[in-house]
Amino acid sequence: MSSIFTKIINREIPSDIVYETNDIIVIKDINPQAKIHLLIIPKKHIETIDHLEETDKSLIADMFFVAKKVAFDLGVTWWYKLHFNVWKAWWQEVMHLHLHLLSNI
Ligand code: 5GP
């Protein structure tokens, strides 16, 4: 299954890419809710946290290390919020797992 984020990862639609590894891409949110609003997205299509498998453990850990790195690079260390929305529990618009990083610094 594909998603809008898969299209971004495959460069089928444009986005403002902040950082990228073999497994993860970081883009600016198209509708920012803070001065800095980034999305940390695994390239593997995982719909929600509910769909995580044991084999995804290191990928999820890497998402947090990428969050730490981009926060450091942007100079917002200690001043940012990370959150996941999970479908049904809270509104998740894009069914492709992503970690929001927000800062008003
Ligand atoms: P969710 O509600 O699923 O946790 O958040 C999805 C986020 O993706 C929203 O903040 C929304 O603004 C962002 N978004 C949706 N479509 C696009 C897009 O095509 N490009 C970018 N850069 N962000 C998007």
Boltz pocket constraint, residues with backbone or C-beta under 6 A from the ligand:
constraints:
  - pocket:
      binder: B
      contacts: [[A, 4], [A, 14], [A, 15], [A, 16], [A, 27], [A, 28], [A, 29], [A, 30], [A, 31], [A, 32], [A, 39], [A, 84], [A, 85], [A, 91], [A, 92], [A, 93], [A, 94], [A, 95], [A, 98]]
      max_distance: 6.0
